[in-house]
Amino acid sequence: DSATEAGFTKFSFTSDARLNAYPTSPDLLSFGLQCGSQRYVSAGGSVHALSSTTSSLYPLAFAPLDAFTCAIVPKGIDATAFVRTPDGSIYFLSGGKKHPITSLERFVQLSQGQPYLDVVNAFAAAIPTGAPA
């Protein structure tokens, strides 16, 4: 899921020499990616920038990418404090947890016009659930 959610949907064959030129990591790819000092989360086929305000809302591991990959990865809207899962549940991220929002009225009140990111269940499962928002 994490690769597809970041927009990595194709592969090609290449030489061992070219592959060996890429940095390797002992960690698996996750929904958190990092390009230089910029952190992103992967959702819906693109990556979404985290700001100094939103970075702490996503308690994910961030895998560093090389400059070439960072330049070509599709970029979407900036991440906010809101995510929505495939079943339509919307969560408010705060304090390292996702807090269920129990009504559309409450979402409008909390979001003040900010959008949410549509995320897959595995993404949502990586963030602990807290009390309702």
C-alpha positions in Angstrom: 0.0 0.0 0.0 2.7 2.5 0.9 4.3 2.6 -2.5 1.0 2.8 -4.4 -0.3 5.5 -2.1 2.9 7.5 -2.8 2.3 7.2 -6.6 4.8 4.5 -7.4 2.7 2.4 -9.7 5.2 1.3 -12.4 8.4 -0.5 -12.4 11.1 -1.0 -15.0 14.1 -3.2 -15.5 17.5 -1.7 -15.0 21.2 -2.7 -14.5 22.7 -3.8 -11.2 25.1 -0.8 -11.4 22.2 1.7 -11.6 20.4 0.0 -8.7 23.6 0.0 -6.6 23.9 3.8 -7.1 20.8 4.3 -4.9 21.1 4.5 -1.2 19.7 1.6 0.7 17.9 1.4 4.1 17.3 -1.4 6.5 13.8 0.0 7.0 10.8 -0.9 4.9 9.0 1.8 3.0 6.2 3.3 5.1 3.6 6.0 4.6 6.1 8.6 5.8 8.7 9.8 3.3 11.5 12.4 3.6 13.2 14.5 0.9 16.0 16.4 2.4 14.5 18.2 5.4 10.9 18.1 4.0 8.6 15.3 5.3 5.7 13.9 3.4 2.9 11.4 4.0 1.7 9.2 1.2 -2.0 9.1 0.3 -4.1 8.7 -2.8 -1.3 8.3 -5.3 0.8 11.3 -4.3 2.8 12.7 -1.4 1.6 15.5 0.9 3.9 17.9 2.5 4.0 18.3 6.3 4.6 21.7 7.8 6.2 22.4 11.2 2.6 22.4 12.5 1.4 19.2 11.0 4.6 17.1 11.2 4.1 16.0 14.8 0.5 14.9 14.1 1.7 12.0 12.0 3.6 9.5 14.3 5.1 7.5 11.4 8.5 6.4 10.4 9.9 8.6 7.6 12.0 6.8 5.0 14.6 9.1 3.2 14.4 9.2 -0.6 17.2 10.2 -2.9 17.0 13.5 -4.8 16.0 11.9 -8.2 13.0 10.1 -6.7 12.0 13.2 -4.7 12.0 15.2 -7.9 9.6 12.8 -9.7 7.3 11.7 -7.0 3.8 13.2 -7.6 3.0 15.9 -5.0 -0.6 16.6 -3.8 -2.1 19.2 -1.4 -0.4 19.8 1.9 -1.4 17.5 4.7 -3.8 18.8 7.4 -4.9 17.4 10.7 -7.7 15.4 9.1 -7.8 12.0 7.5 -10.6 9.9 6.1 -10.7 6.1 5.7 -12.4 4.1 3.0 -15.4 3.5 5.2 -16.0 7.3 5.3 -14.8 7.8 8.9 -13.0 11.1 9.4 -10.4 11.5 12.1 -8.8 14.6 13.7 -5.1 14.0 14.4 -3.8 15.4 17.7 -1.3 14.3 20.3 0.0 11.4 18.2 -3.5 9.9 18.0 -6.4 9.9 15.6 -9.6 11.0 17.1 -12.9 10.0 15.5 -15.2 12.8 14.4 -18.7 11.6 15.0 -20.7 14.0 12.8 -20.2 16.1 9.7 -21.2 19.1 11.8 -18.3 18.5 14.1 -15.9 18.1 11.2 -17.0 21.4 9.8 -16.6 23.0 13.2 -13.1 21.5 13.7 -11.7 21.8 10.2 -12.8 25.4 9.5 -12.6 24.6 5.7 -9.4 22.5 5.8 -9.6 19.4 3.6 -8.9 15.8 4.8 -6.6 13.3 3.1 -8.2 10.1 1.9 -6.0 7.3 3.4 -6.1 3.5 3.2 -6.9 1.4 6.3 -3.2 0.5 6.7 -2.3 4.1 7.0 -5.0 4.8 9.6 -4.0 1.7 11.5 -0.5 3.0 11.9 -1.8 5.9 14.1 -3.3 4.9 17.5 -7.0 5.8 18.1 -7.9 8.2 20.9 -11.1 9.6 22.3 -13.7 11.2 20.0 -12.9 14.7 18.9 
